Amino acid sequence: MEDQSKLAERILDQVADAVICEDHSGTIIRWNHASTVLFGYSAEEALGQSVELVIPVDLRAAHWRAFDAAMATGTTKLQGHPTLTRALHKSGRRLYVEIDLCDCSKAAPKAKCLARSHAT
């Protein structure tokens, strides 16, 4: 089992898609290398921070409404449906990203967000 866990970690660190995992309060608990490339924050800077780190101020209220609903129901409207939205780079530049959400609460109380870069 440990070998499978190590393999999963290596895959997450090497995929081209940014993978961000949040806990039930929206705190970033996993940040892969592609997240660093896309958003500009190192894992050390991002881990333990609120996911608001990459959410533009004008989208935060909508994010938290959807997040709270997903935590309460275990499902999201976007689950399995990649959606284009805006995100925030460390420099302050707004990015277009495609997000796809999945619920991992059966394994642990956390949500995953997968972001892919789009032309800005």
N, C-alpha and C positions, 0 to 999 in steps of 0.2 A: 504494500500500500504506500509506503514511503517513497518508493521509486516512482509511482504514478503521481504522487503529489509534487515531486521534484520535476517530473516531465511537464505537468500542468503549469508550474511556475515558469519553466523555460519557454514554453509556448507563449504564455501571456507576455513575457518580456520581449519576445521576438516578433510577434504579429505586427502588421502595419497599422491596425486599428487601435485607437486609444481606448483603453478599458479602465473605467473608473468604478470602483465599488464603494458604496456608502453604507453606513449602518443605519439603524432605525431612526436616528436623529439627524441624518444628513451629513455626518462626519465622514470624510474620505478615509477609507481603510485600505484601499489598494489603488495604486497609480502605476501604470506600466510605462515603459520607455516611450512608446508612441504618444502617450499623454504628454510627456515632457516635450516632445517634438512639436505637437499640435498647439499646446497651451503655453509653453515657455517656462513652466514651473518644474523644478526638479522634484523627485519623489520626496526628498527631505522637506522641501518647502510646502508640498501639498498635503502629505499625510497628517491627519489630525485636524486639518482645517475643515471648515464648512464647505460644502459643494458650491456655495455662493461665490467661491473664489473664481469660478469660470462662468457664472450666470450674470448677464447684464442686469443692472439695478431695475430697469423697467420690466423685466421678465420674472423677477424673484417672487412676487406675490402669486402669480399664476403657477410658478413651479411648486411653491409650498402647498397650494391648494391641491394640486394633482398628486404631490408626494404624500400628503396626509391621507388623501383618499386611497391611494395605493397601499399604504401601510395598514389602513383600516380594513380593506377588502381583500388584499392579496393579489389584486389584478390592476392592470393599467389599461387605459384606452389605447395606448400606443404599442402595447406588448405584441411583438411580431410584425409591427408595421413601422419600418424606418420612416422618420419624419425630419424634415429640414427645419432648423431653428437657428437662433443666434447664440453665440457663446463669446466669452471674453478672454483674450490673450493677456499674458502678464504685462505686456507693454501698454495695455489699455485699448488696443485695436479690437474691434468687433469682428468675429469670424462667422461664416456660415458653416454649420456642422450638421451632419445627419446623425440623429440619435436613434438607438434601438434599445428598448428597456427589457429587462427580464427580472422576474421575481425569484430570489434564491432563498426565500424565508423558510422553506422546508429543510434546507441544509443548515442555515444560520439566519438570524434576523438581519438581513442586509439586502440591498437592492443593487443591481448592476446597471451601469449606463455605458453603452458602447457608442463612441463618437467617431465619425469619419469626416475628414476635411473636405470642403467644397471650395470652389473658386470664390474669392471674396470680391 
